[in-house]
Amino acid sequence: MTTADPREALSQRLRDFFASRPNVREVRMFGGVSFMVDERMAVAAGRDGGLLVRTDPADYDDLLRRGAVPARMGSDRPMGRGWLTVPSQQVSDDAELAFWIQVGLDSGTVQG
């Protein structure tokens, strides 16, 4: 089924990605659909189809160079170096989406 809602389209792609992984649940937060892995948010599908990604702050600058942008709450409040947004056009490719999901999953192995 095709949907015109960018958040729902990305959410479905994330559901497909996580389908075989244990301990994953969806929670509505940050204006999107968040995917909790082992009770820790890894990624979220945003209203515009962009991907909110939890990241290791040490990798933040490198990930910005890869095309992510600083995540914001609302229009003016930065979320800090532990969060990035990947624009929807950048995650239209499945391999690129998988890369960013892995960034979110790997962030669960660091303290922060």
C-alpha positions in Angstrom: 0.0 0.0 0.0 1.3 3.4 -0.9 0.8 6.4 1.3 1.1 10.1 0.8 2.0 10.7 4.4 5.8 10.9 4.6 5.9 9.9 8.3 3.8 6.8 7.7 5.8 5.8 4.7 9.1 6.0 6.6 7.5 4.3 9.6 6.5 1.4 7.5 10.1 1.1 6.1 11.4 1.1 9.7 8.8 -1.5 10.7 10.1 -3.7 7.9 13.7 -3.2 8.9 13.0 -4.1 12.6 10.6 -6.9 11.9 13.0 -9.7 12.7 14.7 -7.9 15.6 13.5 -8.7 19.2 12.7 -6.0 21.8 11.5 -3.3 19.4 8.4 -1.2 20.1 6.9 1.9 18.6 6.1 5.0 20.7 4.7 8.3 19.5 7.0 11.1 20.6 8.8 14.1 19.2 6.0 14.6 16.7 6.9 11.3 15.1 6.9 7.5 15.5 9.9 6.5 17.6 11.4 3.0 17.5 12.6 1.8 20.9 15.1 -1.0 20.9 15.8 -2.6 24.2 13.8 0.3 25.8 16.1 2.9 24.3 15.1 5.2 21.4 17.2 4.6 18.3 15.4 6.4 15.6 12.1 8.2 14.8 10.2 8.9 11.7 9.4 12.6 11.5 6.4 14.4 10.1 8.2 15.4 7.0 9.7 11.9 6.4 13.0 12.8 7.9 14.7 10.5 10.3 15.6 11.6 13.9 18.7 9.6 15.0 20.2 9.1 18.4 24.0 9.2 18.0 27.2 9.0 20.0 28.2 12.7 20.5 31.8 11.8 19.6 30.6 10.9 16.0 28.4 14.0 15.7 30.7 16.1 13.4 31.5 13.2 11.1 27.8 12.5 10.7 27.0 16.1 10.0 29.5 15.9 7.1 27.6 12.8 5.8 24.5 14.9 5.4 22.7 15.0 8.7 21.6 18.2 10.3 21.4 19.2 14.0 18.1 18.0 15.5 15.8 20.7 16.9 12.8 20.6 19.2 10.4 23.0 17.6 12.0 25.7 15.5 14.5 27.1 17.9 15.7 24.6 20.5 18.7 22.4 19.6 18.5 18.8 21.0 22.2 18.6 21.5 25.1 16.5 20.1 23.3 13.2 20.9 20.6 13.8 18.2 20.6 14.4 14.4 18.0 14.7 11.8 18.6 13.0 8.4 16.5 14.7 5.6 13.9 12.6 3.9 15.6 12.6 0.5 18.8 11.2 2.1 17.0 8.2 3.5 15.0 7.4 0.3 17.7 4.8 -0.5 17.4 1.6 1.6 21.1 1.2 2.1 21.4 4.7 3.4 18.4 4.2 5.7 20.1 1.1 7.0 23.3 3.1 7.7 21.4 5.7 9.8 19.4 3.0 11.7 22.7 1.4 12.6 24.0 4.7 13.9 20.9 4.9 16.2 21.4 1.3 17.3 25.1 1.8 17.9 24.4 4.8 20.1 22.8 2.4 22.6 26.3 0.9 23.3 27.6 4.2 24.6 26.9 6.1 27.8 25.4 9.6 27.4 
